[in-house]
Amino acid sequence: MKEEPGEAQVLTKKKERITIMKTMLKEIKKEIGSNVSDAQAMSKEAAQHMYAELTKGQDVTKPNITPEMVAEAITGSVSGMEGVDPEALKQFNQALIGLLTVKPTEDEHDGS
């Protein structure tokens, strides 16, 4: 006949499992965190590069950047990539221009 484990043994096993799970979660969080910071650094670098390109030859204190220029900088950065549908990219470019040219209404401006 098999002997049932005592309460102390059951608690010890549960604590071991919890410790293992906590360790796994810490590792997962650490890995996710490192990927996020890499992506943020790349995004920041890409944004700085785009800004430099958009303001090239301009007075940087008062740059003149149009919605079309921003949309082209964004879509242009992926236009040559494999698997990118040129027609979909063109539509996305137009949608970006539309988004960037929408002016807030009075209600939105007031925060109401």
Secondary structure, 3 states (H helix, E strand, C coil): CCCCCCHHHHHHHHHHHHHHHHHHHHHHHHHHHHHHHHHHHHHHHHHHHHHHHHCCCCCCCCCCCCHHHHHHHHHHCCCCCCCCCHHHHHHHHHHHHHHHHCCCCHHHHHCC
